[in-house]
Amino acid sequence: MTIATTDSTSTARPRPRHASMTQFAVADNCLQIGGRALSALADEMGRTPFYAYDSAVMSAQVQRLRELLPPELHLHYAMKANPMPAVVRHLAGITDGLDVASAGELEVALAAGADPRAISFAGPGKSTADLTAAVAAGVIINLESEHEMRRLAALVSGRGERPRVAVRVNPDFELKTSGMKMAGGAKPFGVDAERVPQMLGELASLPLDFVGFHIFCGSQNLRPEAIVEAQANTFELAVRLAGCAPQPVRWLNIGGGLGVPYFPGERELDLQPIAASLPPLLAAAREELPGAEIVMELGRYLVAAAGIYVCEVLERKQSRGETFLITNGGLHHHLAASGNFGQVLRKNYPVCLGNRMASPATEIVNVVGPLCTPLDILAEKVELPVAEPGDLLVVYQSGAYGYSASPRDFLSHPHPLEILL
Ligand SMILES: *Cc1c(COP(=O)(O)O)cnc(C)c1O
């Protein structure tokens, strides 16, 4: 193994920078979101911090996928990325279905008007209450173990019901270089591919309506080649397993994994290779799995760039040569931006001063939150215009895994607000 070392004599290599955030316009020195100036929005909200999500940015992202990907491919929204009811309602209206991971998410999905026939329910630890709610709603239940299959069969036995089920498969391949691997090797998610044939044999005798497979490999991938390879492997595995199925495969969820740029050096995912490789895969699926509906499930890709987190500078503090901007927002509202939601080495999310967009970045600062913990960091050593108390510190790429993925009660500060524009 070789360990990369930094060559201290080389000064030529520029520091990696964040991809430019072009989803929101700038006017009069101020960031614009949902057609209004951020400073006016902050006044209307009445207090900071808040999350603001732009529905037009979400729609544009869905539109981009629709234009590039084959029309027969169904796009689902994986609600755990952002379960705000207004966001779910918006996405239910422009996607082909929703993927939920708890009875609570299912309730929001149904209240958003989503068609239960186009909802699927995944999750490695479904409670009896989860299964009961899923059966009552008539959604597809992604079975994550043989035991769960038997529990569900026992739950409905004698009631004349045959809930629709898919088997979530833990594939025998990995999604390479994924930000978050969720398949391949030993995993708590799904059933190991090699055990699926036997499980399907047992399923055939149970009061369950087998519809197909759910094969989700991982999350936050920015390498199109890796996604293309995983999708090819996914179709191949589904066809192999379909040979052991009690009924023809009518539904195949091929996962997603499309990533978004968060950190310096990361670039927007190039969709072209994915768009080019899917038509032949879908054509093969039409031959081998005739009539099967093919679903791609996306969470962050649909919502991350549409959201910002906005907090306010409270204090400027100097300490031994460094400048700290202390804000009223932080880890308790936005765990991911603080670096504590799965990052190994902490990296900065893209940030800006939303009310000083035209001012040059002339100082290097650390942006921290109000919590008494050194983990409460929003940005380390970033170049920003000179900030004053009252300025609006904006964290971009905050539409996914923000509000709902943060420990909002930690230190008992007020919770952030949320608005969909
Ligand atoms: C979390 C999750 C998703 C969404 O992942 P993103 O990276 O947000 O696209 C999709 N499917 C399943 C099964 C998940 O667990």
The ligand as an SDF file (V2000), in Angstrom:
LIG
                    3D

 15 15  0  0  0  0  0  0  0  0999 V2000
  -31.7290    6.2080    1.5940 C   0  0  0  0  0  0  0  0  0  0  0  0
  -32.2970    5.4070    0.5040 C   0  0  0  0  0  0  0  0  0  0  0  0
  -32.5370    5.9830   -0.7390 C   0  0  0  0  0  0  0  0  0  0  0  0
  -32.1760    7.4060   -1.0650 C   0  0  0  0  0  0  0  0  0  0  0  0
  -30.8140    7.6000   -1.1720 O   0  0  0  0  0  0  0  0  0  0  0  0
  -30.2900    8.9990   -1.7700 P   0  0  0  0  0  0  0  0  0  0  0  0
  -28.8250    8.9400   -1.6520 O   0  0  0  0  0  0  0  0  0  0  0  0
  -30.9000   10.0740   -0.9610 O   0  0  0  0  0  0  0  0  0  0  0  0
  -30.7570    9.0380   -3.1880 O   0  0  0  0  0  0  0  0  0  0  0  0
  -33.1200    5.2070   -1.7130 C   0  0  0  0  0  0  0  0  0  0  0  0
  -33.4640    3.9270   -1.4730 N   0  0  0  0  0  0  0  0  0  0  0  0
  -33.2400    3.3310   -0.2900 C   0  0  0  0  0  0  0  0  0  0  0  0
  -33.6390    1.9230   -0.0970 C   0  0  0  0  0  0  0  0  0  0  0  0
  -32.6610    4.0420    0.7350 C   0  0  0  0  0  0  0  0  0  0  0  0
  -32.4330    3.4440    1.9060 O   0  0  0  0  0  0  0  0  0  0  0  0
  1  2  1  0
  2  3  1  0
  2 14  2  0
  3  4  1  0
  3 10  2  0
  4  5  1  0
  5  6  1  0
  6  7  2  0
  6  8  1  0
  6  9  1  0
 10 11  1  0
 11 12  2  0
 12 13  1  0
 12 14  1  0
 14 15  1  0
M  END
$$$$
